[in-house]
């Protein structure tokens, strides 16, 4: 039985990771400022420690001698939060990651650092390989604070590997969706709206493409990286290879929920110049496939059906506030109200 720490283990992806680690027989400590999701079954194999990732002394109580692997998922995530809390984005993502890496180096633990496809920015040359260039917008545009903070986390991870001998790896997630995701992302928001009797939204012309990755596939990739010595010192794209337009996604949600038509949203009008969208976001996953044998196994229709089925069974999630930019709400107001 390995001893594992999951920072951010009460969050969307983190809670699914904890479930899978327990299923595999691991002893898990969750470090998070929040509470576990209501639908998560308690396990004697899981210990919850409440704390802020920026509090190094508190974090040292769990990242210590005897820990084998730290899955570092704690972060500020979501466009609404990038725009409303840019300072928290930088503080938590950057300084929290520094604390994790420092303590893991002392304890001799391996670290898997969760990163994002956002690090590539606006690079038009898709699909993106792990070593492709970053192309970002102005520092006056709050959206890029998340991309920059996560890229610095990656730099920190590799610097600790070179200077301190830390065994670390980075995973870059591409548009992960599924049960428990708060309704502030394109899939979760559309499902949430549809099941609450409101039409799904399509942003701008709907021609933007994404590669939507079901959460269990992302979890399996994360554990593959965490348990393989071949992954040490490497960065991996984690995502589907199926490129789908936002319009097609919204239509699928409408079809599977019986919601009918979708509603268009002009992001420029709703969010102003602090936000910039990307036309295409496509990963090259040949590295993780070739080195670790991982491939995305869940197609979008199946993943959406599972997500919708779960949402129907969990009224607590349907009762969450919708923090999106749409015709009957304002992103910044909703974000401040949370």
CORZI-V854817 format. One record per helix or strand of 3 or more residues. SS is the DSSP state (alpha for helix, beta for strand). FROM is the first residue (numbers start at 1). LEN is the number of residues. If there is no record, write none. Layout:
SS,FROM,LEN
SS,FROM,LEN
//
This chain:
beta,3,5
alpha,12,12
beta,27,6
beta,46,5
alpha,56,4
beta,69,4
alpha,79,6
alpha,86,22
beta,110,7
alpha,117,4
alpha,143,22
beta,168,6
alpha,186,10
beta,201,3
alpha,215,13
alpha,229,3
beta,235,4
alpha,246,12
beta,263,3
alpha,267,8
alpha,286,7
alpha,300,14
alpha,315,4
alpha,331,7
//
